[in-house]
Amino acid sequence: MHFRVTGEWNGEPFNRVIEAENISDCYDHWMLWAQIAHADVTNIRIE
């Protein structure tokens, strides 16, 4: 499935479409990369 993910990455807005198995997998993907990059992800929205 494809999901549109919007929010802020270290204060910079982002708008991406990614492929994931479900919403939980999509969220985990973003949080993993945020942890690796020591980034602050806020206002995340997954559609």
GIURHU-V308276 format. One record per residue. N is the residue number from 0. RES is the residue in one small letter. SS is DSSP state (hx for helix, st for strand, lp for the rest). PSI is psi as a letter, one per 20 degrees, with the letter a starting at -180 (none if undefined). Layout:
n->[N,N]
res->[RES,RES]
ss->[SS,SS]
psi->[PSI,PSI]
This chain:
n->[0,1,2,3,4,5,6,7,8,9,10,11,12,13,14,15,16,17,18,19,20,21,22,23,24,25,26,27,28,29,30,31,32,33,34,35,36,37,38,39,40,41,42,43,44,45,46]
res->[m,h,f,r,v,t,g,e,w,n,g,e,p,f,n,r,v,i,e,a,e,n,i,s,d,c,y,d,h,w,m,l,w,a,q,i,a,h,a,d,v,t,n,i,r,i,e]
ss->[lp,st,st,st,st,st,st,st,st,lp,lp,st,st,st,st,st,st,st,st,lp,lp,lp,hx,hx,hx,hx,hx,hx,hx,hx,hx,hx,hx,hx,hx,hx,hx,lp,lp,lp,st,st,st,st,st,st,lp]
psi->[q,p,p,p,p,q,b,p,o,l,i,p,q,q,o,q,p,r,p,r,h,r,h,g,g,g,g,h,g,g,h,g,h,g,g,g,i,l,q,o,p,r,k,p,p,p,none]
